[in-house]
């Protein structure tokens, strides 16, 4: 199985934006698993509404497995780590956990179509979800990068530096 550089983290952390730039910088293909699900099955809010979260998670799991098998830079949806098989599969890859502060994320998620953070207080709901998932992110991550402040390119550069010096098959501790 090819070694992938996998970006995980909560919604609004910048996994897709950073992933595209990192892939370009290191000359590898980029896969966004949420985009892969949308391409194959339609918009995520529609999938949630019509087929439910459990079915979305099954489709997401398939997209993650295919992306990891292909290698390159892979951006996972925020909830992909909920799947135990996905967490196990991540052990064969290098995983970067992208974080973002609650006071920053509001501007990033407002106006988006994110079924899990619908309602009046998006940031409060985001914080609940993040608190539930954070232990899983930390369990599988090899390195953590905060995306809250500074230019996006600084985070991209830090991830690229880490990728170039981190040994393949880094264990998750």
Steps between C-alpha positions, in 0.01 A plus 500: 500500500646843411592726786260794512522832679158525665348821634243465776323744725174680565294676239641841425861408579607544137564137405400547136674835443819390671487152346486637144799725563702231677436256215614757246813579706610136530382389157242246607134459400233643732175332603226659709281215622195725549535614137529135393175415680325799339626400153372145540182550703393865504508787751574405860200692647270307263663169596445581869139603441399217270719209609611588853834543669569125524476458124714810443765354733498173302552689174769711667680187623512365143638833371765507773612143428534575129693823563741337746562216253593756233743692720591865458357773720157409639263735680242320712160635596484607863305194610695236307698408814178378663537177302719245685625346174606841372693564822671164462582568133657835591774315689669422167520869404633829630218701656496875558235633738394854405349700785317831509387716790125539564523880476640464146286217364170692503601708200613189314185289547232770485301486178615147414276201456611289793216285627650430842535868594166633385319733740540830677831447680730335247813546710347342812390199293845487335662500847281206612594297193868590532507403869354159411744436214820656632615185687465303175697761303773492764501118504590473132705817445876502454526880509273796575484833318288795608334691215346778709741784430756618250511442130371169368831454319684484834295194596555348155876553535501344848310192380733462200809526725354239735415268207855521369666420833247258656591137437256281314288287730524738794316342788207666672587579860 
